[in-house]
Amino acid sequence: MNFELSDGQKGLKDAISSFYERELPPAFESALDEGNEFPHELYKKIADGGFFGIPYPAQYGGSDGDMMDVVTITEQLASSSYNAALMYLVPVVFAGMFILANGTEEQKAEYLPRLIDGELKFAFAMTEPGAGPDPKSMKTAAVEHDDHYAI
């Protein structure tokens, strides 16, 4: 696999660098820790910049990008802010990519445009008593019962 950035990815890298220089001052991480609040304004700016839509098909409002684009964005955000990188990765990879790969056409049409626009926020949590965040130690399972699942 070729890991060289294309001209488009180099431009994307520059755009993200400009974005974080403007929007993620050096005190951003400590301000998040002290404020203990989700940075809704920054989330909206990421959406307004079109970054959430990069890896999704144009039919859902995306830019027809790929995972190398996602990696490029994440790497640039993480160089300034771990939290900003996670704020990008969770909706794009842990939510949107699952919907794109496994959702019905109706689910894709409903959720992906709203993710791309920043209207929806997705979360990712993984813990349980006795296991903490170690997925190999978790015992919780979803068991199918007729027309529903029991956790």
Contact map, one row per residue, 1 for C-alpha under 8 A:
1110000000000000000000000000000000000000000000000000000000000000000000000000000000000000000000000000000000000000000000000000000000000000000000000000000
1111000000000000000000000000000000000000000000000000000000000000000000000000000000000000000000000000000000000000000000000000000000000000000000000000000
1111100000000000000000000000000000000000000000000000000000000000000000000000000000000000000000000000000000000000000000000000000000000000000000000000000
0111110000000000000000000000000000000000000000000000000000000000000000000000000000000000000000000000000000000000000000000000000000000000000000000000000
0011111111000000000000000000000000000000000000000000000000000000000000000000000000000000000000000000000000000000000000000000000000000000000000000000000
0001111111000000000000000000000000000000000000000000000000000000000000000000000000000000000000000000000000000000000000000000000000000000000000000000000
0000111111100000000000000000000000000000000000000000000000000000000000000000000000000000000000000000000000000000000000000000000000000000000000000000000
0000111111110000000000000000000000000000000000000000000000000000000000000000000000000000000000000000000000000000000000000000000000000000000000000000000
0000111111111000000000000000000000000000000000000000000000000000000010010000000000000000000000000000000000000000000000000000000000000000000000000000000
0000111111111100000000000000000000000000000000000000000000000000000000000000000000000000000000000000000000000000000000000000000000000000000000000000000
0000001111111110000000000000000000000000000000000000000000000000000000000000000000000000000000000000000000000000000000000000000000000000000000000000000
0000000111111111000000000000000000000000000000000000000000000000000010011000000000000000000000000000000000000000000000000000000000000000000000000000000
0000000011111111100000000000000000000000000000000000000000000000000000011001000000000000000000000000000000000000000000000000000000000000000000000000000
0000000001111111110000000000000000000000000000000000000000000000000000000000000000000000000000000000000000000000000000000000000000000000000000000000000
0000000000111111111000000000000000000000000000000000000000000000000000000000000000000000000000000000000000000000000000000000000000000000000000000000000
0000000000011111111100000000000000000000000000000000000000000000000000001001100000000000000000000000000000000000000000000000000000000000000000000000000
0000000000001111111110000000000000000000000000000000000000000000000000000001100000000000000000000000000000000000000000000000000000000000000000000000000
0000000000000111111111000000000000000000000000000000000000000000000000000000000000000000000000000000000000000000000000000000000000000000000000000000000
0000000000000011111111110000000000000000000000000000000000000000000000000000000000000000000000000000000000000000000000000000000000000000000000000000000
0000000000000001111111111000000000000000000000000000000000000000000000000000100100000000000000000000000000000000000000000000000000000000000000000000000
0000000000000000111111111000000000000000000000000000000000000000000000000000000000000000000000000000000000000000000000000000000000000000000000000000000
0000000000000000011111111000000000000000000000000000000000000000000000000000000000000000000000000000000000000000000000000000000000000000000000000000000
0000000000000000001111111000000000000000010000000000000000000000000000000000000000000000000000000000000000000000000000000000000000000000000000000000000
0000000000000000001111111111000000000000000000000000000000000000000000000000000110000000000000000000000000000000000000000000000000000000000000000000000
0000000000000000000111111111000000000000000000000000000000000000000000000000000000000000000000000000000000000000000000000000000000000000000000000000000
0000000000000000000000011111100000000000000000000000000000000000000000000000000100000000000000000000000000000000000000000000000000000000000000000000000
0000000000000000000000011111111000000000000000000000000000000000000000000000000000000000000000000000000000000000000000000000000000000000000000000000000
0000000000000000000000011111111100000000000000000000000000000000000000000000000010000000000000000000000000000000000000000000000000000000000000000000000
0000000000000000000000000111111110000000000000000000000000000000000000000000000011100000000000000000000000000000000000000000000000000000000000000000000
0000000000000000000000000011111111000000000000000000000000000000000000000000000000000000000000000000000000000000000000000000000000000000000000000000000
0000000000000000000000000011111111100000000000000000000000000000000000000000000000000000000000000000000000000000000000000000000000000000000000000000000
0000000000000000000000000001111111111110000000000000000000000000000000000000000000000000000000000000000000000000000000000000000000000000000000000000000
0000000000000000000000000000111111110000000000000000000000000000000000000000000000000000000000000000000000000000000000000000000000000000000000000000000
0000000000000000000000000000011111110000000000000000000000000000000000000000000000000000000000000000000000000000000000000000000000000000000000000000000
0000000000000000000000000000001111111000000000000000000000000000000000000000000000000000000000000000000000000000000000000000000000000000000000000000000
0000000000000000000000000000000111111100000000000000000000000000000000000000000000000000000000000000000000000000000000000000000000000000000000000000000
0000000000000000000000000000000100111110000000000000000000000000000000000000000000000000000000000000000000000000000000000000000000000000000000000000000
0000000000000000000000000000000100011111000000000000000000000000000000000000000000000000000000000000000000000000000000000000000000000000000000000000000
0000000000000000000000000000000100001111111000000000000000000000000000000000000000000000000000000000000000000000000000000000000000000000000000000000000
0000000000000000000000000000000000000111111100000000000000000000000000000000000000000000000000000000000000000000000000000000000000000000000000000000000
0000000000000000000000000000000000000011111110000000000000000000000000000000000000000000000000000000000000000000000000000000000000000000000000000000000
0000000000000000000000100000000000000011111111000000000000000000000000000000000000000000000000000000000000000000000000000000000000000000000000000000000
0000000000000000000000000000000000000011111111100000000000000000000000000000000000000010000000000000000000000000000001000000000000000000000000000000000
0000000000000000000000000000000000000001111111110000000000000000000000000000000000000000000000000000000000000000000001000000000000000000000000000000000
0000000000000000000000000000000000000000111111111000000000000000000000000000000000000000000000000000000000000000000000000000000000000000000000000000000
0000000000000000000000000000000000000000011111111111000000000000000000000000000000000001000000000000000000000000000001000000000000000000000000000000000
0000000000000000000000000000000000000000001111111111100000000000000000000000000000000000000000000000000000000000000111000000000000000000000000000000000
0000000000000000000000000000000000000000000111111110000000000000000000000000000000000000000000000000000000000000000011000000000000000000000000000000000
0000000000000000000000000000000000000000000011111110000000000000000000000000000000000000000000000000000000000000000000000000000000000000000000000000000
0000000000000000000000000000000000000000000001111111110000000000000000000000000000000000000000000000000000000000000110000000000000000000000000000000000
0000000000000000000000000000000000000000000001111111110000000000000000001000000000000000000000000000000000000000000100000000000000000000000000000000000
0000000000000000000000000000000000000000000001100111111000000100000000000000000000000001001100000000000000000000001111000000000000000000000000000000000
0000000000000000000000000000000000000000000000100111111100001110000000000000000000000000000000000000000000000000001110000000000000000000000000000000000
0000000000000000000000000000000000000000000000000111111100000111110011000000000000000000000000000000000000000000000000000000000000000000000000000000000
0000000000000000000000000000000000000000000000000001111110000111111011000000000000000000000000000000000000000000000000000000000000000000000000000000000
0000000000000000000000000000000000000000000000000000111111011111110000000000000000000000000000000001000000000000000000000000000000000000000000000000000
0000000000000000000000000000000000000000000000000000001111111111100000000000000000000000000000000000000000000000000000000000000000000000000000000000000
0000000000000000000000000000000000000000000000000000000111111111000000000000000000000000000000000000000000000000000000000000000000000000000000000000000
0000000000000000000000000000000000000000000000000000000011111100000000000000000000000000000000000000000000000000000000000000000000000000000000000000000
0000000000000000000000000000000000000000000000000000000111111100000000000000000000000000000000000000000000011001100000000000000000000000000000000000000
0000000000000000000000000000000000000000000000000000100111111110000000000000000000000000000000000000000000000001100100000000000000000000000000000000000
0000000000000000000000000000000000000000000000000001111111111111100000000000000000000000000000000000000000000000100100000000000000000000000000000000000
0000000000000000000000000000000000000000000000000000111111001111100000000000000000000000000000000000000000000000000000000000000000000000000000000000000
0000000000000000000000000000000000000000000000000000011111000111110000000000000000000000000000000000000000000000000000000000000000000000000000000000000
0000000000000000000000000000000000000000000000000000011110000111111010000000000000000000000000000000000000000000000000000000000000000000000000000000000
0000000000000000000000000000000000000000000000000000011100000001111111000000000000000000000000000000000000000000000000000000000000000000000000000000000
0000000000000000000000000000000000000000000000000000001000000000111111100000000000000000000000000000000000000000000000000000000000000000000000000000000
0000000000000000000000000000000000000000000000000000000000000000011111110000000000000000000000000000000000000000000000000000000000000000000000000000000
0000000010010000000000000000000000000000000000000000011000000000111111111000000000000000000000000000000000000000000000000000000000000000000000000000000
0000000000000000000000000000000000000000000000000000011000000000011111111100000000000000000000000000000000000000000000000000000000000000000000000000000
0000000000000000000000000000000000000000000000000000000000000000001111111110000000000000000000000000000000000000000000000000000000000000000000000000000
0000000010011000000000000000000000000000000000000000000000000000000111111111000000000000000000000000000000000000000000000000000000000000000000000000000
0000000000011001000000000000000000000000000000000010000000000000000011111111100000000000000000000000000000000000000000000000000000000000000000000000000
0000000000000000000000000000000000000000000000000000000000000000000001111111110000001001100000000000000000000000000000000000000000000000000000000000000
0000000000000000000000000000000000000000000000000000000000000000000000111111111000001000000000000000000000000000000000000000000000000000000000000000000
0000000000001001100000000000000000000000000000000000000000000000000000011111111100000000000000000000000000000000000000000000000000000000000000000000000
0000000000000001100100000000000000000000000000000000000000000000000000001111111111011000000000000000000000000000000000000000000000000000000000000000000
0000000000000000000000000000000000000000000000000000000000000000000000000111111111111000000000000000000000000000000000000000000000000000000000000000000
0000000000000000000000000000000000000000000000000000000000000000000000000011111111000000000000000000000000000000000000000000000000000000000000000000000
0000000000000000000100010100000000000000000000000000000000000000000000000001111111000000000000000000000000000000000000000000000000000000000000000000000
0000000000000000000000010001100000000000000000000000000000000000000000000000111111111000000000000000000000000000000000000000000000000000000000000000000
0000000000000000000000000000100000000000000000000000000000000000000000000000111111111100000000000000000000000000000000000000000000000000000000000000000
0000000000000000000000000000100000000000000000000000000000000000000000000000010011111110000000000000000000000000000000000000000000000000000000000000000
0000000000000000000000000000000000000000000000000000000000000000000000000000110011111111000000000000000000000000000000000000000000000000000000000000000
0000000000000000000000000000000000000000000000000000000000000000000000000110110011111111100000000000000000000000000000000000000000000000000000000000000
0000000000000000000000000000000000000000000000000000000000000000000000000000000001111111110000000000000000000000000000000000000000000000000000000000000
0000000000000000000000000000000000000000001000000000000000000000000000000000000000111111111000000000000000000000000000000000000000000000000000000000000
0000000000000000000000000000000000000000000001000001000000000000000000000100000000011111111100000000000000000000000000000000000000000000000000000000000
0000000000000000000000000000000000000000000000000000000000000000000000000100000000001111111111000000000000000000000000000000000000000000000000000000000
0000000000000000000000000000000000000000000000000000000000000000000000000000000000000111111111100000000000000000000000000111000000000000000000000000000
0000000000000000000000000000000000000000000000000001000000000000000000000000000000000011111111110000000000000000001000001110000000000000000000000000000
0000000000000000000000000000000000000000000000000001000000000000000000000000000000000001111111111000000000000000001000000000000000000000000000000000000
0000000000000000000000000000000000000000000000000000000000000000000000000000000000000000111111111100000000000000000000000000000000000000000000000000000
0000000000000000000000000000000000000000000000000000000000000000000000000000000000000000111111111100000000000000000000000001000000000000000000000000000
0000000000000000000000000000000000000000000000000000000000000000000000000000000000000000011111111110000000000000000000000100000000000000000000000000000
0000000000000000000000000000000000000000000000000000000000000000000000000000000000000000001111111111000000000001001000000000000000000000000000000000000
0000000000000000000000000000000000000000000000000000000000000000000000000000000000000000000111111111100000000000000000000000000000000000000000000000000
0000000000000000000000000000000000000000000000000000000000000000000000000000000000000000000011111111111000000000000000000000000000000000000000000000000
0000000000000000000000000000000000000000000000000000000000000000000000000000000000000000000000111111111100110011000000000000000000000000000000000000000
0000000000000000000000000000000000000000000000000000000100000000000000000000000000000000000000011111111000010001000000000000000000000000000000000000000
0000000000000000000000000000000000000000000000000000000000000000000000000000000000000000000000001111111000000000000000000000000000000000000000000000000
0000000000000000000000000000000000000000000000000000000000000000000000000000000000000000000000000111111100000000000000000000000000000000000000000000000
0000000000000000000000000000000000000000000000000000000000000000000000000000000000000000000000000111111111110000000000000000000000000000000000000000000
0000000000000000000000000000000000000000000000000000000000000000000000000000000000000000000000000010011111110000000000000000000000000000000000000000000
0000000000000000000000000000000000000000000000000000000000000000000000000000000000000000000000000000001111111000000000000000000000000000000000000000000
0000000000000000000000000000000000000000000000000000000000000000000000000000000000000000000000000000001111111100000000000000000000000000000000000000000
0000000000000000000000000000000000000000000000000000000000000000000000000000000000000000000000000010001111111111000000000000000000000000000000000000000
0000000000000000000000000000000000000000000000000000000000010000000000000000000000000000000000000011001111111111100000000000000000000000000000000000000
0000000000000000000000000000000000000000000000000000000000010000000000000000000000000000000000000000000011111111100000000000000000000000000000000000000
0000000000000000000000000000000000000000000000000000000000000000000000000000000000000000000000000000000001111111110000000000000000000000000000000000000
0000000000000000000000000000000000000000000000000000000000000000000000000000000000000000000000000010000000111111111000010000000000000000000000000000000
0000000000000000000000000000000000000000000000000000000000011000000000000000000000000000000000010011000000111111111100000000000000000000000000000000000
0000000000000000000000000000000000000000000000000000000000011100000000000000000000000000000000000000000000011111111110000000000000000000000000000000000
0000000000000000000000000000000000000000000000000000000000000000000000000000000000000000000000000000000000000111111111110000000000000000000000000000000
0000000000000000000000000000000000000000000000000001100000000000000000000000000000000000001100010000000000000011111111111000000000000000000000000000000
0000000000000000000000000000000000000000000000100111100000001100000000000000000000000000000000000000000000000001111111100000000000000000000000000000000
0000000000000000000000000000000000000000000000110101100000000000000000000000000000000000000000000000000000000000111111110000000000000000000000000000000
0000000000000000000000000000000000000000001101110001000000000000000000000000000000000000000000000000000000000000011111111000000000000000000000000000000
0000000000000000000000000000000000000000000000000000000000000000000000000000000000000000000000000000000000000000011111111000000000000000000000000000000
0000000000000000000000000000000000000000000000000000000000000000000000000000000000000000000000000000000000000010011011111100000000000000000000000000000
0000000000000000000000000000000000000000000000000000000000000000000000000000000000000000001000000000000000000000001001111110000000000000000000000000000
0000000000000000000000000000000000000000000000000000000000000000000000000000000000000000011000100000000000000000000000011111000000000000000000000000000
0000000000000000000000000000000000000000000000000000000000000000000000000000000000000000011000000000000000000000000000001111100000000000000000000000000
0000000000000000000000000000000000000000000000000000000000000000000000000000000000000000010001000000000000000000000000000111110000000000000000000000000
0000000000000000000000000000000000000000000000000000000000000000000000000000000000000000000000000000000000000000000000000011111000000000000000000000000
0000000000000000000000000000000000000000000000000000000000000000000000000000000000000000000000000000000000000000000000000001111100011110000000000000000
0000000000000000000000000000000000000000000000000000000000000000000000000000000000000000000000000000000000000000000000000000111110111110010000000000000
0000000000000000000000000000000000000000000000000000000000000000000000000000000000000000000000000000000000000000000000000000011111111000010100000000000
0000000000000000000000000000000000000000000000000000000000000000000000000000000000000000000000000000000000000000000000000000001111110000000000000000000
0000000000000000000000000000000000000000000000000000000000000000000000000000000000000000000000000000000000000000000000000000000111110000110000000000000
0000000000000000000000000000000000000000000000000000000000000000000000000000000000000000000000000000000000000000000000000000001111111110110000000000000
0000000000000000000000000000000000000000000000000000000000000000000000000000000000000000000000000000000000000000000000000000011111111100000000000000000
0000000000000000000000000000000000000000000000000000000000000000000000000000000000000000000000000000000000000000000000000000011100111110000000000000000
0000000000000000000000000000000000000000000000000000000000000000000000000000000000000000000000000000000000000000000000000000011000111111110000000000000
0000000000000000000000000000000000000000000000000000000000000000000000000000000000000000000000000000000000000000000000000000011000101111110000000000000
0000000000000000000000000000000000000000000000000000000000000000000000000000000000000000000000000000000000000000000000000000000000000111110000000000000
0000000000000000000000000000000000000000000000000000000000000000000000000000000000000000000000000000000000000000000000000000000001100111111000000000000
0000000000000000000000000000000000000000000000000000000000000000000000000000000000000000000000000000000000000000000000000000001101100111111100000000000
0000000000000000000000000000000000000000000000000000000000000000000000000000000000000000000000000000000000000000000000000000000000000000111110000000000
0000000000000000000000000000000000000000000000000000000000000000000000000000000000000000000000000000000000000000000000000000000100000000011111000000001
0000000000000000000000000000000000000000000000000000000000000000000000000000000000000000000000000000000000000000000000000000000000000000001111100000001
0000000000000000000000000000000000000000000000000000000000000000000000000000000000000000000000000000000000000000000000000000000000000000000111110000111
0000000000000000000000000000000000000000000000000000000000000000000000000000000000000000000000000000000000000000000000000000000000000000000011111000111
0000000000000000000000000000000000000000000000000000000000000000000000000000000000000000000000000000000000000000000000000000000000000000000001111111110
0000000000000000000000000000000000000000000000000000000000000000000000000000000000000000000000000000000000000000000000000000000000000000000000111111110
0000000000000000000000000000000000000000000000000000000000000000000000000000000000000000000000000000000000000000000000000000000000000000000000011111100
0000000000000000000000000000000000000000000000000000000000000000000000000000000000000000000000000000000000000000000000000000000000000000000000011111100
0000000000000000000000000000000000000000000000000000000000000000000000000000000000000000000000000000000000000000000000000000000000000000000000011111110
0000000000000000000000000000000000000000000000000000000000000000000000000000000000000000000000000000000000000000000000000000000000000000000001111111111
0000000000000000000000000000000000000000000000000000000000000000000000000000000000000000000000000000000000000000000000000000000000000000000001111001111
0000000000000000000000000000000000000000000000000000000000000000000000000000000000000000000000000000000000000000000000000000000000000000000111100000111
